[in-house]
Amino acid sequence: MYTYLNVRREGPVEYVALNRPDVRNAFNEELIAELTTWATIAGEDSTLRAVVLSGEGKTFCAGADITWMAKTVEFSEDENMRDAAAASKMFGALNTLPVPLIGRVHGAALGGGVGLVAVCDIVVAEQGTTFGFTEVKLGILPAVISPFVLAKIGRSAARELFITGSRFPAARARELGFVHAVVAEADLDATVRKYVDECLTGGREAIAAAKALIANVWNQPFEAAVSLTAAALAKRRVSHEGQEGLRAFLEKRKPAWSGS
């Protein structure tokens, strides 16, 4: 079904790998379209419980493909608008997946590749990975990915990293909260699996609601958040899944979904 993605399913978990290793998994129109299509289908799959996003070869994602960038040099402003809108749609579809999106990051994540890291809920990076918002060095800027990056690292860190375009190591990404675990290459898959297993112990609907809650509440004043949070909790408590989880806790047993 896909040319530039490798997709495999293991039970309720889907493993999605960018598959353009010869160009360090750089973006072109086709890869963007395939990721958008995949995310749209995955978002409607009620049997899906978690996703692991990675890159084939030596690099997670090096940003935009040089051949694609050469084409955009000749684009009109309207053509660039359409091109940027397609990328925004892709990042938005990944960001709003109702299941955990876990990034398995290695080698480098640059430009738009850092945008992929930003839309992941949980990120495990190999300790030698390099990150960078390098767009200003090309006379452009990290515009499309900025909403997702700012939500992760805030304005202060973005000012430094967007403006300088400097590259930074996985340890710095961990300090910023951009990455959640930094491990040796040999421990990368095992660490990702631990996160996957942990996510499978939560209720699928509850996780989706938790992701929505973060998006709805994080920039709200407390007064506005009160009604949002109360309504979200009340809805979950009376839901079938919420009732099952609470009863399982009281009865000292695992809930029906646990580990499945």
N, C-alpha and C positions, 0 to 999 in steps of 0.2 A: 504493500500500500504506500510505503514511503521510500523515497530515494536517498534523502539526506538525514534520516533518523533511523536508528536501530531501536526497535520496540519489542520487549518481551514481557510476558506476564508470568508471575509466579503466585498462584492463588489470588489473594486480594491486592497484591502489590504489582505495580507496573514499573519497569525499568526502561527509561528513555535516554538514549545516548545520541548526542550530535555526531553525525557520521560524515564529516568532511576532513579527515585527519591530514590529508595532503596540503590543506590550506589552514591548518590549526583550527578547524571547526569554525571558520569565519562565516559571518552572515552573508547571504545573498537573498534575492527575492524569493527563491524557491524554499530555502530553509525557513525563512520567516513564515511563508504560507503554510508549510507543513507543520510547524510548531503551533500555529494558530488553529489549524484543522484538528490536530491531535488534542489540544487543550479543550476545544469545543466539545469533541466527542467524549473525552474523559470526564468533563464536568457533568455530563448527563448519565454517567455509568454508575448506577446505584450499588454495584458489586465492588467497586474500587474503594480501597481503604487507605492507600498511601502510594506515593510516586517518588522514585529516585531519579534525579536528573544528573547526567554526567556527560563526558566528552570522550570520544574514541581517540586513540593515539596519545601523544605526549602533552597535549594542551587541552584545557577545558573549553575555552573559547577566546580567540584573539580579536574579537570585535568585527569590524566590517571587512569583507573581502575586497582586495585591491581592484580586481576586475569590476566589481560592482561599483566601487567608489569612482573608478575612471568613467563609468557611464553617467554617474550623477553630476560630474563636472559640467556636462552639457545640458543638464536638466534646467527647465524653466522653474520659476518660483512655485508655480502651481503643481508641476510634476514633483518637485521636492516635497510639497505639502502632502500629496497623495502617498509618496514613498514613506514619509515620516509617520503618517496616519496608520499605515499598514503595520509598521513596527510597534506603534503605540497599542494597536489592537492586540498584537501578539503578547506583549508584556502584560496588558490588562487581563487577557484570558488566563495566562499562567498565574497571575497574582490572585485571581478570584476563584481558583480551583477550590472546591469544597472539602478537599482532602489534604493532608500534609504533603507538601512538596519539599523534598529533602535533596539538597545539592551535594554532590560528590565532586569536589573541585581539586584540580591538580594542575601543575605546570604554570599556567597563566590564565588570568581572567582580565581582559582589557577592554576598554570602551564599552560597547554593547554587551560584551561578555560579563562585565561587572553588573550590568542591568539584570542579567539572568540570575546572578547571585543575589541581587537585591530582592527579587520576587520569590525566592525560596524562603520557606518558613524556618527551616533548620539547615545550617550549612556546616559541612565537615570538610576541612581543607588539609591537603598534604602540606607539611611544614615548609617545603621549598617553593610553594606557590607564590607568584607575583601578581599583584593587583595594580590597576591604574586607570584613572579617568584621563586618558591621554588626548582627548579631542582637541583641546586648545592648541596643542602643538601642531595640529593640522589646520588651524584657523577656524575651527568649528567649535561646537560645545556639546556637552552631554545633556541635551534638552529632553529627549524622549524618556530617558531613564530617570530623570531628576525626581519625579514624584515618589518613586519607589526607593531611591537612594536616600533622599531626605528623611523619609519615614524611618529608615534604618539607622542613620548615623547623625542626623541633625544638621543644623545650619552651620555651626562652627567648623566641624570637620569638613563639611562640603566646601566651605569657603577656601580652606587650605588646599584640598585635594583637587577640586575643580579648577581653581585658578592656576596652580602650579603645574598641573598635569603630571606630577611626579609619581613614580611607581613606589609601591610600599609592600612590605612582606606580610605573610600570613599572621605573624604575631601582632602586627599593628592592626590588621583587620579584626583580629580577635579582641583587642583592646577597645575598638570602636563599636563592638557589638554587631559588626557586619558578618563575622564568622563566629560560630558557636563552639567549635572544637578544632584544634590544630594537632595533627597526629603525624607520626612517621608513615611513610608510604606503605609499609608492611601492615599497618594497623587501620588503613583507610576503610576497607570494606567491612571489617569487623565492627568498627565504630558506627558506620552507616547502618549496619544491621541492628545494632543495639537501639538506635533511634527508631528504626522501623518497628521493631518488636514492641517498644514502649508505646508507639502510636497505636498499635493494634489492640492495646488493652483499653483504649478509650472508646466511647460510643461514637460512631460515625457521624450521627446527627449533632451530637454535642460538640465535636471538633469543628464541624462546619459552622455551627453557631458561635463558637469561640473565635474563629477567624473573622466572622462578620462583626462580632462585638468589638474586636480590636480596631477594625477599620472605621466603625461607627463612633467609637468613644474617644479615641486617642487624642483628638484635637478639640474636644468639646469642653466648655466650662462645666464646673461641677454641677451647677444648677440644672443645666440641660441634660447632663449624664444621669442624674438621679432617676428620671422616669424611664430613660432608655435601658438602664441596667436592671431596674426593678422588673420591667416588662419582660426583658430577656430571660431573667432567672425564673419568673413565674411561669412563662411558657414552657421552659425546659422541665420544671418540676412536675407539670401535669401531663407531659408528653409520654407516650408509650415507653420510649427509651429511658427517659428520666425516672419513671416509675420502676422500671426493671432494675436500673442501677441502684436506686435507693433501697429497694426491697432486697436485692442481692447483698448489699452492705449490712443491712439489719439482720439478714438470715445467715450471715457469715459464709457466703458462697460466691463464686465468680459469676458475673453477669453473662447473659446468653451470648453476647458478642465477643467476649474476651478471648483473644488469641486466634480468632477466626478471620 
